[in-house]
Amino acid sequence: QVQLVESGGGLVQAGGSLRLSCAASRSIFSINRMGWYRQAPGKQRELVATMSSGGTTNYADSVKGRFTISRDNAKNTVYLQMNSLKPEDTAVYYCQLIGSSWISPWGQGTQVTVSS
């Protein structure tokens, strides 16, 4: 079973940037889809960004133009570049991989806190 480890979160001022990483325990070369999600206190987990195996990306309206999902197959790592951060981006961020017949378990997530 694939294991995911998210990292890169932290405390940043509004307008700042962070790059999150999601390291997988197996090759991500043939992954059907990869995604980043976030969960703020008292709220449901929501989809932030996805990338298909062909490289097509989709973003939540709230992050379009500010966040970028990418991958490095050689490092088995998925990234989320977050620019122009806002206090409402504060949440725990999780990644997920979807293979041909499986979905990865959630990792521990990485906390992002944006101060105003």
C-alpha positions in Angstrom: 0.0 0.0 0.0 1.4 3.4 -0.9 2.3 5.7 1.9 2.3 9.5 1.5 4.2 12.0 3.5 3.3 15.7 3.2 5.7 18.5 4.2 6.5 22.1 3.6 3.8 23.8 5.7 4.4 26.5 8.1 3.4 30.0 9.3 3.5 32.7 6.7 2.2 36.2 6.4 -0.5 37.1 4.0 0.9 37.6 0.5 3.7 35.1 1.1 4.4 31.8 -0.5 4.9 28.2 0.5 5.7 25.0 -1.5 4.2 21.8 -0.2 5.6 18.4 -1.0 4.0 15.0 -1.0 6.5 12.1 -1.1 5.1 8.7 -2.2 6.5 5.4 -1.2 6.2 4.1 -4.8 6.5 5.3 -8.3 4.0 8.0 -9.4 4.7 7.5 -13.1 1.5 5.6 -13.8 -0.8 7.3 -11.3 -4.1 8.2 -12.8 -4.7 11.3 -10.8 -3.1 13.1 -8.0 -4.6 15.8 -5.8 -4.2 18.2 -3.0 -7.0 18.7 -0.4 -7.3 20.9 2.6 -9.3 21.0 5.8 -9.8 24.1 7.9 -11.0 23.8 11.5 -14.7 23.1 11.7 -15.0 22.6 7.9 -15.1 19.6 5.6 -12.1 18.6 3.6 -12.2 20.2 0.2 -10.4 19.7 -3.1 -7.8 22.3 -3.9 -6.0 21.0 -7.1 -5.7 17.9 -9.2 -3.5 16.7 -12.0 -4.3 13.8 -14.3 -1.9 11.3 -15.7 -1.8 13.4 -18.9 -0.9 16.5 -17.1 -4.3 18.2 -17.1 -4.8 20.3 -14.0 -7.9 21.6 -12.3 -8.1 24.1 -9.4 -10.7 25.2 -6.9 -12.0 28.7 -7.8 -10.6 30.0 -4.6 -7.0 29.2 -5.5 -7.0 29.6 -9.3 -4.1 31.8 -10.4 -2.4 31.5 -7.1 -1.7 27.7 -6.6 0.1 25.4 -9.0 0.2 21.6 -8.7 3.2 19.8 -10.3 5.0 16.5 -10.1 8.5 15.1 -10.2 8.3 11.4 -11.3 12.0 10.9 -10.6 11.5 11.8 -7.0 8.0 10.3 -6.6 6.9 13.6 -5.3 3.9 15.9 -6.0 4.1 19.6 -5.2 1.8 22.4 -4.5 3.2 25.9 -5.0 1.1 28.4 -3.1 1.6 32.1 -3.8 -0.3 35.2 -2.7 -1.5 33.3 0.4 -4.5 34.6 2.2 -5.7 33.9 5.8 -8.5 31.8 4.4 -5.9 29.4 3.0 -5.2 28.4 6.6 -5.8 24.6 6.8 -4.2 21.2 7.1 -3.2 20.2 3.5 -3.3 16.6 2.4 -2.4 14.9 -0.9 -4.0 11.8 -2.5 -3.0 9.5 -5.3 -5.4 7.5 -7.4 -4.1 4.4 -9.3 -5.9 2.1 -11.7 -7.6 0.2 -8.9 -6.7 1.9 -5.7 -6.8 5.2 -3.7 -4.0 6.1 -1.4 -4.7 6.4 2.3 -4.5 9.9 3.7 -1.2 11.0 5.1 -0.7 13.0 8.3 -1.1 16.3 6.4 0.9 19.5 6.7 -0.3 22.6 8.6 -0.4 25.9 6.7 -1.2 29.0 8.7 -1.5 32.4 7.1 -1.5 35.4 9.3 -3.1 38.7 8.4 
